[in-house]
Amino acid sequence: MRLFTLCAALVGVALAAPAAGEVPGLPGRPGTLIIVGGGDTPASVQQRFVALAGGPGKARIAVFPMASTQFDEEAQEVMAELRKLHADPQLINLDRQDAQTEATAQLLEAFSGYWFLGGDQNRLAATLLGTRALDVIERRYQEGAVVGGTSAGAAVMTSEMLTGRQSGERGDSPPIARGAIDLGKGFGFLPDAIVDQHFLKRARYNRLLSAVLDRPQLIGVGIDEETALQVRSDGRWEVLGKSYVKVIDARGARMTHDRKHLTGASNIRLHLLPRGAVFDPKRARITLPDGG
């Protein structure tokens, strides 16, 4: 099935590929990230993604389902929703061997958007890290392509990624302690942050706070369901969708640790960002939408 999917996609690219040297639907500047916290992706977020990928009739989007072993229903729903927006989505189901081939590298050149479905972010990382496929996606992002994902496809966007594993107590409310949360290597599109998804819905404050206090140089980003963070080409972050993004900034914090690895901290900055808010991570400045 995987080989059939790849071959079918290659045929589609051969029929619709742009002329040599042409970048399909891209503005010729660094790209954009659309990072969704899980749940249903709002239509307005999908529309933004398609617009950034070139717009209706031009957007060509690769949809990656590898985070899940049972992806058919979600993948087909996403494909149908993108087609309603007059985009051209293609399902690209790769294993690690596929991701290393020249054929896959050539296939991925032709897209203006790349979307990662939910499931287990560790599966995505194991399949794509260090491969030619991810090299192409990274380069296309630098050329102006839009990259996005939901749930596991959100968590994997950072350089240091929440794996979902934790020591000691289990569940979504571990103690706030050093070494309590396991971090792995992610794709690195958003290198100065750690992203957690389903944030308010699953009350993942302790998990993200522990991870940030272990890595205070990284900004914690908790994205709720049906909500997205757009990382713009100017470096600013904009909130889209229906709920909130919480930002935990410990870059100026003072911390202590006891023998049981419990953490004390002061001067941690917490920002609650609704739809329309913009955060500048370099200057730590926030623009909130008008209250009226």
Steps between C-alpha positions, in 0.01 A plus 500: 500500500782740585675434167171548314440834674848623416484388137156655451624826643801496268270462200295798620812712540623406153170618353480823700861592575605862445752602238869470585606764751141595585398495865126417512288761675773644724588862578879463489564559874534278809190296566233478767399244759141417591503298824162365619435374852284206394126443481315623193703747295280808448409586141661842542834334585475269201423798280806682633717195430373472143549874441859479623560200274408703193123537523203321342590332172874529570567344840657152473508336842677184615308330784711271720311236708796309651437608861213251510466134408128551436480819301256431218193682636683812623713519188202475268312766697794740480545431128129564437507826699803625307335414167194704603740794530620429143841377608670194351589267791688172462542235767870420545540192720870428547710257695861583584632321193265696273608825668863444396439452128559736210149431373348628824728806502387587147137441592513738796655782297169566327294598804434845645360371830580209731252377762565244777203314650459399866592183684841441659769760438769240569390310189539813287845569642615140455383499138633835379787632713826497308340406168504654153126551527528727804795681340277590205215617724740715704644659186155561352398666827800732471393575143152604614292185537255464788544212745237397751355226708255410773546324834806276450566699183519810724727355767758388244556852364756600765865398535439354846172310496270373772493124446199433724715295738568605858664356808325422827129568504303444184225704347476857377577655843850390602682682780689814405853363534834477327526212257130411534425548130675320217609708201610364165620649174241664278509647151639838611276736304438693825835461678451736796182348642335188640145436379232312694162427345142441632624738767198639683280203415739256671641738764862446404642791701734290717639313202589809300621696804736217602638481147557876487671508839733225377570710188442863605652631176198356318155663501214271598204513263178332612246491217140407572281288273340671199769767530816571303820696526617659177875559505533777245795562272582815703552280809184609682240253624128553433214308663228360275190291567255473787686484832832603656874458479689521828862615489735413788818709488768408755791662318539752782401267785695419815482131598594271786485120527488282811631149549172349383532693173210728586536841339446847642489794262428871492453753222333257257283688254166349400303640205143405410452569131153494341422493131655798327778552755855539368814413699850611410731240661816704442371807683251317727232746389132423455229669297155401621191536283257782572253413772207661325 
